Amino acid sequence: MLIAATERLARTPLVDGSDVLRATAESIEVTLRGGNPYAHQLVSTIPPGSPFVYPPGELLWYLPWHVWLDDITRVDTVSGIAITALIGFAGLRVGFGATALPAMLYASWGILSFRAVDGSNDVSGSLLVVIALVALAFARGGRRRDVAFVISAIALGWAVAFKQFALLVVPPLLRHLAVAGAPWRRYAAISAGTAAAMSLPFFLASPGDFVGSQLAALTFHSEVWGANLAATFQQFAFIDPYLGWFFVAEIAVTLAAVALSLRARIPTIGGAALVGAGLITVPLLLARWTTQPYWVYVAAIALTGLALDRGNVAGGATSTH
C-alpha cells in the first residue's frame, strides 16, 4: 500500500486530462441546485454540450468529496491506493502468497498510477467492484458472513449504478454463487435494489432524458480512436464501410459471451472476476472508441480475480459456503 501511495500521491493531477471529473463536478452542482443533470447540457466538457452519460451512483460517489473539499481530483488517487490495500487484505482469507504479486502489480504499474490522476473515473468505478469481490471472499459462517455478503452485494449494485461496465461482472458472479450453493437470488436482489434506489429518482424525474443519456454511452463517441481493433486496423486500411459491422459484433459477441458464462461452472470468486474482466474486454476491443482508462478498470478486476482464484482452500476460501 505504501508503494501505491508514493507512486500516486507524487503525481500532480492533470489539468487538461480527461474531462470526466469536470463533467461530474458540474453535474453535482446542477443536482445540488435542484436541477436534473440528465436534462442538462454540460459546458465543461470537450466539446461543450455533451450529455452526462454515467448513472447516478457516480454522482453519489463523488458528492461527499465535492461538498467537503470542493475538489474531486484526488478521489481516484485515494481509490487506487485502496484497491491495492484491498487486494493485499484478501490475503487474510486466501493467503498472502496469492495476493502479493497482484497487489504489487497494481501498486507499481505506471499506467494504473497515471490514470488515477488524469481526470477519469475508472479507478473509482473499479474500486467498487473490488470491494464486492473481496467482501464476498470473507462471506463465510455466522454473522460475519452475512455482513460481508450484504456489503458485497451493495458494492456491486453501486458499481452497476456507477458505470455500465459492471453489468458484465454480474452474470459470472451470480453463476459462481449458484454453483457454490450460495443464495444468489438474495445477492441479486440486494444488488439490483441498490442500483435501483440510486437510479429511480433520476429516472422518474425525466425518463426520456435518463434513458437517453445511458444509451449515449454506447453511441456518444463516433470517431475511431483508442486501444481497440478498429483503431488498429484503421492504421492499415480504410475501414469506415465496416464500422457498422463492428457495432453489430460488439453487441452480438458480448451477448454470446455472457450466455456462455451463465452455462459455465465457475468454482471460485476469482474465476468469476476473471470471466467478468474477459466479458468487459469483448466490447472494449470491438468498440470504435476505447480510452486507456477503460483497461485500467479491467486490470483492477483481473488482478483481484488472480488473487482470489485459489479454489476451495480450507473449506471454501474463495467459495461462499
C-alpha positions as CSV (number, residue, x, y, z in Angstrom):
1,M,0.0,0.0,0.0
2,L,2.9,2.4,0.8
3,I,4.3,1.8,-2.7
4,A,0.9,2.6,-4.2
5,A,0.6,5.7,-2.1
6,T,4.1,7.1,-3.0
7,E,3.5,6.2,-6.7
8,R,0.2,8.0,-6.9
9,L,0.5,10.9,-4.4
10,A,3.7,12.1,-6.0
11,R,1.9,12.7,-9.3
12,T,0.2,16.0,-9.9
13,P,-3.4,15.8,-11.3
14,L,-3.6,16.7,-15.0
15,V,-5.3,20.0,-15.5
16,D,-6.1,19.2,-19.2
17,G,-6.5,15.5,-18.9
18,S,-9.9,13.7,-19.2
19,D,-13.0,15.9,-18.9
20,V,-14.9,13.2,-16.9
21,L,-14.4,14.7,-13.4
22,R,-15.1,18.2,-14.7
23,A,-18.4,16.9,-16.1
24,T,-19.1,15.1,-12.8
25,A,-18.4,18.2,-10.7
26,E,-20.7,20.3,-12.9
27,S,-23.4,17.6,-12.7
28,I,-23.2,17.5,-8.9
29,E,-23.6,21.3,-8.9
30,V,-26.7,21.0,-11.1
31,T,-28.1,18.4,-8.8
32,L,-27.4,20.4,-5.6
33,R,-29.3,23.3,-7.1
34,G,-32.3,21.1,-7.6
35,G,-31.7,20.5,-11.4
36,N,-31.6,17.3,-13.4
37,P,-28.1,16.5,-14.6
38,Y,-29.5,14.2,-17.3
39,A,-31.5,17.1,-18.8
40,H,-28.6,19.4,-18.7
41,Q,-26.1,20.2,-21.5
42,L,-22.6,20.3,-20.0
43,V,-20.4,23.3,-20.6
44,S,-17.2,21.9,-19.1
45,T,-16.8,19.0,-21.5
46,I,-14.7,18.8,-24.7
47,P,-16.6,19.6,-26.8
48,P,-19.2,21.7,-24.7
49,G,-22.8,20.5,-24.8
50,S,-22.1,16.8,-24.1
51,P,-24.6,14.8,-22.1
52,F,-23.8,13.3,-18.7
53,V,-23.6,9.6,-19.5
54,Y,-22.9,8.0,-16.2
55,P,-25.5,6.5,-13.8
56,P,-26.3,8.3,-10.6
57,G,-24.1,6.1,-8.5
58,E,-21.1,8.0,-10.0
59,L,-22.5,11.3,-8.7
60,L,-23.2,9.9,-5.3
61,W,-19.6,8.5,-5.1
62,Y,-18.0,11.9,-5.6
63,L,-20.7,14.0,-3.9
64,P,-19.2,13.9,-0.3
65,W,-15.7,14.9,-1.6
66,H,-17.3,17.8,-3.6
67,V,-19.3,19.0,-0.6
68,W,-16.5,18.7,2.0
69,L,-13.4,19.7,-0.1
70,D,-14.9,21.4,-3.2
71,D,-12.4,19.2,-5.1
72,I,-12.8,15.7,-6.5
73,T,-9.5,15.5,-8.4
74,R,-7.8,13.3,-5.8
75,V,-10.7,10.8,-5.3
76,D,-9.3,8.4,-7.8
77,T,-5.8,8.7,-6.3
78,V,-7.2,7.5,-3.0
79,S,-9.2,4.8,-4.7
80,G,-6.1,3.4,-6.4
81,I,-4.4,3.1,-3.0
82,A,-7.5,1.5,-1.6
83,I,-7.6,-1.1,-4.4
84,T,-4.0,-2.1,-3.6
85,A,-4.8,-2.4,0.1
86,L,-7.9,-4.5,-0.5
87,I,-6.1,-6.9,-2.8
88,G,-3.5,-7.3,0.0
89,F,-6.2,-7.6,2.7
90,A,-7.7,-10.5,0.8
91,G,-4.5,-12.4,1.9
92,L,-6.1,-12.9,5.3
93,R,-8.6,-15.2,3.5
94,V,-6.7,-16.8,0.7
95,G,-3.1,-16.5,1.8
96,F,-0.6,-13.7,1.2
97,G,1.3,-15.8,-1.3
98,A,-1.8,-15.5,-3.6
99,T,-2.2,-11.7,-3.1
100,A,1.4,-10.4,-3.0
101,L,2.0,-10.4,-6.8
102,P,-1.3,-8.9,-7.9
103,A,-1.1,-6.2,-5.1
104,M,2.4,-5.3,-6.2
105,L,1.5,-5.2,-9.8
106,Y,-1.4,-2.9,-9.1
107,A,0.7,-0.7,-6.8
108,S,3.7,-0.2,-9.2
109,W,2.1,-0.4,-12.7
110,G,2.8,3.1,-14.1
111,I,-0.3,3.2,-16.3
112,L,-2.6,2.5,-13.4
113,S,-0.9,5.3,-11.3
114,F,-1.1,7.8,-14.2
115,R,-4.8,7.1,-14.8
116,A,-5.5,7.8,-11.2
117,V,-4.7,11.5,-11.7
118,D,-5.8,12.1,-15.3
119,G,-9.4,13.2,-14.6
120,S,-11.1,10.0,-15.5
121,N,-13.3,8.0,-13.1
122,D,-12.4,4.4,-13.9
123,V,-10.2,3.8,-10.9
124,S,-13.1,4.7,-8.5
125,G,-15.5,2.7,-10.6
126,S,-13.3,-0.4,-10.4
127,L,-12.8,0.1,-6.6
128,L,-16.5,-0.7,-6.0
129,V,-16.2,-4.0,-8.0
130,V,-13.0,-4.9,-6.0
131,I,-14.9,-4.2,-2.7
132,A,-17.6,-6.5,-3.9
133,L,-15.2,-9.3,-4.7
134,V,-13.0,-9.1,-1.6
135,A,-16.0,-8.8,0.7
136,L,-17.5,-11.9,-0.9
137,A,-14.3,-13.8,-0.2
138,F,-15.0,-13.2,3.5
139,A,-18.6,-14.3,3.4
140,R,-18.4,-17.4,5.4
141,G,-20.0,-18.7,8.6
142,G,-22.2,-16.8,11.1
143,R,-22.9,-13.1,11.4
144,R,-19.6,-12.1,9.7
145,R,-20.6,-14.0,6.6
146,D,-23.9,-12.2,6.4
147,V,-22.4,-8.8,6.9
148,A,-19.7,-9.4,4.3
149,F,-22.3,-10.9,1.9
150,V,-24.5,-7.8,2.1
151,I,-21.6,-5.4,1.8
152,S,-20.5,-7.3,-1.3
153,A,-24.0,-7.2,-2.9
154,I,-24.4,-3.4,-2.1
155,A,-21.0,-2.6,-3.5
156,L,-21.7,-4.5,-6.7
157,G,-25.1,-2.7,-7.0
158,W,-23.3,0.6,-6.5
159,A,-20.7,-0.4,-9.2
160,V,-23.5,-1.0,-11.7
161,A,-25.1,2.4,-10.8
162,F,-21.6,4.0,-11.2
163,K,-20.6,2.7,-14.6
164,Q,-22.2,0.4,-17.1
165,F,-19.2,-1.9,-17.4
166,A,-20.0,-3.5,-14.0
167,L,-23.1,-5.1,-15.5
168,L,-20.9,-7.6,-17.2
169,V,-19.4,-8.7,-13.9
170,V,-22.8,-9.6,-12.6
171,P,-23.6,-12.8,-14.7
172,P,-20.4,-14.7,-13.9
173,L,-20.5,-13.7,-10.2
174,L,-24.1,-14.9,-9.9
175,R,-23.2,-18.0,-11.7
176,H,-20.4,-18.7,-9.3
177,L,-22.8,-18.2,-6.3
178,A,-25.3,-20.6,-7.9
179,V,-22.5,-23.2,-8.4
180,A,-21.3,-22.8,-4.9
181,G,-24.8,-23.3,-3.5
182,A,-24.9,-19.7,-2.1
183,P,-28.1,-17.6,-2.0
184,W,-27.5,-16.0,-5.4
185,R,-31.1,-14.7,-5.7
186,R,-30.7,-12.8,-2.4
187,Y,-27.4,-11.4,-3.7
188,A,-29.0,-10.4,-7.0
189,A,-32.0,-8.7,-5.2
190,I,-29.7,-6.7,-2.9
191,S,-27.5,-5.6,-5.8
192,A,-30.4,-4.7,-8.1
193,G,-32.2,-2.9,-5.2
194,T,-29.1,-0.8,-4.5
195,A,-28.7,0.2,-8.2
196,A,-32.5,0.9,-8.5
197,A,-32.6,3.0,-5.3
198,M,-29.8,5.2,-6.7
199,S,-31.2,5.5,-10.2
200,L,-35.0,5.6,-9.7
201,P,-35.3,9.2,-8.5
202,F,-33.5,10.5,-11.6
203,F,-35.4,8.1,-13.9
204,L,-38.8,9.3,-12.5
205,A,-37.8,12.9,-12.9
206,S,-37.3,12.6,-16.6
207,P,-37.4,9.0,-18.0
208,G,-36.6,10.0,-21.6
209,D,-33.5,12.1,-20.6
210,F,-32.3,9.4,-18.2
211,V,-32.6,6.5,-20.6
212,G,-31.2,8.6,-23.5
213,S,-28.1,9.5,-21.5
214,Q,-27.4,5.9,-20.6
215,L,-27.8,4.7,-24.2
216,A,-25.5,7.6,-25.2
217,A,-22.6,5.7,-23.5
218,L,-22.7,3.3,-26.5
219,T,-23.0,5.9,-29.3
220,F,-21.7,9.2,-28.0
221,H,-18.1,8.7,-29.3
222,S,-18.5,8.3,-33.1
223,E,-14.8,8.6,-34.0
224,V,-12.5,5.6,-34.3
225,W,-9.8,6.0,-31.6
226,G,-8.0,4.2,-28.8
227,A,-6.9,0.8,-27.8
228,N,-9.3,-1.3,-29.8
229,L,-9.4,-3.4,-33.0
230,A,-11.0,-0.8,-35.2
231,A,-8.3,1.8,-34.4
232,T,-5.6,-0.7,-35.0
233,F,-7.0,-1.8,-38.4
234,Q,-7.5,1.8,-39.4
235,Q,-3.7,2.2,-39.4
236,F,-3.5,-0.2,-42.4
237,A,-6.8,0.1,-44.3
238,F,-9.9,2.2,-44.8
239,I,-12.5,0.6,-42.6
240,D,-15.3,3.1,-42.5
241,P,-17.7,0.8,-44.5
242,Y,-17.3,-1.9,-41.9
243,L,-17.8,0.2,-38.8
244,G,-21.5,-0.8,-38.7
245,W,-20.4,-4.5,-38.5
246,F,-18.1,-3.7,-35.7
247,F,-21.1,-2.4,-33.7
248,V,-23.2,-5.4,-34.5
249,A,-20.3,-7.7,-33.5
250,E,-19.8,-5.7,-30.3
251,I,-23.4,-6.3,-29.2
252,A,-23.7,-9.9,-30.6
253,V,-20.4,-11.3,-29.4
254,T,-20.8,-9.7,-25.9
255,L,-24.3,-11.3,-25.5
256,A,-23.0,-14.6,-26.7
257,A,-20.1,-14.5,-24.2
258,V,-22.5,-13.6,-21.4
259,A,-24.7,-16.5,-22.3
260,L,-21.7,-18.9,-22.3
261,S,-20.7,-17.5,-18.8
262,L,-24.1,-18.4,-17.5
263,R,-23.6,-22.0,-18.5
264,A,-20.0,-22.3,-17.2
265,R,-19.1,-23.9,-14.0
266,I,-17.2,-21.2,-12.1
267,P,-15.9,-22.6,-8.9
268,T,-14.2,-19.6,-7.4
269,I,-14.8,-15.9,-6.8
270,G,-11.5,-15.2,-8.6
271,G,-12.7,-17.2,-11.6
272,A,-15.9,-15.2,-11.7
273,A,-13.8,-12.0,-11.6
274,L,-11.6,-13.2,-14.4
275,V,-14.6,-14.1,-16.5
276,G,-16.1,-10.7,-15.8
277,A,-12.9,-9.0,-16.9
278,G,-13.0,-11.0,-20.0
279,L,-16.6,-10.1,-20.7
280,I,-15.8,-6.4,-20.4
281,T,-12.8,-6.9,-22.7
282,V,-15.1,-8.1,-25.6
283,P,-17.0,-4.8,-26.2
284,L,-13.9,-2.7,-25.5
285,L,-12.0,-4.4,-28.2
286,L,-14.9,-4.1,-30.7
287,A,-15.9,-0.6,-29.9
288,R,-15.0,2.4,-32.0
289,W,-13.7,4.4,-29.1
290,T,-11.7,2.8,-26.2
291,T,-9.7,5.1,-24.0
292,Q,-6.8,3.6,-21.9
293,P,-8.5,4.2,-18.5
294,Y,-11.1,1.6,-19.5
295,W,-8.4,-1.0,-19.5
296,V,-7.4,0.2,-16.0
297,Y,-10.9,-0.7,-14.9
298,V,-10.4,-4.2,-16.4
299,A,-7.0,-4.6,-14.9
300,A,-8.2,-4.0,-11.3
301,I,-10.9,-6.7,-11.7
302,A,-8.5,-9.1,-13.3
303,L,-5.7,-8.7,-10.7
304,T,-8.3,-9.1,-7.9
305,G,-9.5,-12.2,-9.7
306,L,-6.0,-13.6,-9.9
307,A,-5.6,-13.0,-6.2
308,L,-8.8,-14.8,-5.3
309,D,-8.6,-17.7,-7.7
310,R,-7.4,-20.2,-5.2
311,G,-10.1,-22.8,-5.3
312,N,-11.9,-24.1,-2.2
313,V,-8.9,-23.8,0.1
314,A,-9.5,-24.5,3.8
315,G,-13.1,-25.5,3.3
316,G,-14.0,-22.8,0.8
317,A,-11.6,-20.0,0.9
318,T,-12.9,-18.4,-2.2
319,S,-16.2,-20.1,-2.4
320,T,-19.2,-18.8,-0.4
321,H,-20.2,-21.9,1.6
